[in-house]
Amino acid sequence: MKRSEINQIMRDAEAFIRECGLLLPPFAYWSPEAWMTKGHEVVEIVRSNLGWDITDWGVGDFKNAGLFLFTMRNGHPDNLRSGKGKLYAEKFLVVEPGQVTPLHFHWNKVEDFINRGGGKLVMELYNATPTGELDDSNITVSVDGVLRNVKAGERIELMPGESITLPVEVYHKFWGAEKRVLVGEISNVNDDNNDNRFYEDVGRFPQIEEDEAPLHLLVNDYARYYRGGV
């Protein structure tokens, strides 16, 4: 992805989040130069990958296969092992119409997806077999506290205000319909390095062509700019 494209995605997503009556935290707006002055006081942001996260899944076609995320809160995987500290995560996702996040599941993360505004969020679900294939069995999920039993591959549509809880090892893909969607994700600790199982081979973080300076840093930029140590 070009840095200019990433910068514009940031501008558009931030404006949409504001339109939905929500705001990003102050650290979202730090410049790259400001990041270079930060010390150990911001180590939680760096260690927990808080902040801007934009991916095209290695496809090179963000409009049709991509996702915007902003992580506001996240614990560290060590917290899960100890049972102490911050054990949860919270994100905003902006999902465009027809923009697919590919099939994947998590071994440890239970997550709620909440349609916070905009269009419909469409999800397609499958149980995973022990070897990571798609199972043809029915899936039981909670939709706003009401249990639903759905067939393998069946689509669930969430309107603004509706939510779904996805158990571990349930494959899911999703996209927006009608217009862009603001999604809230609340889960236990998010660990993108070890807890994502994609059905097909994809790239989690994009290769970036630096055609202009970063507007704000992505989580995968921190190693280049942060000097405070983790």
Protein Blocks (a to p, Z undefined) as FASTA:
>chain_A
ZZklmmmmmmmmmmmmmmnopacdfklmpcfklmmmpcfklmmmmmnopajdddehhnop
aklnccddddfbdcdfklmmnopajfbdcddddddehiacdddddfklccddddfbhcdd
ddddddddfkopacfbdcdddeehiacdddehiacdddehiacdddehiacddddehiac
ddddddddddfklmcccfbdcdfbdcdddfbccfbdcfklmmmmmcnbZZ
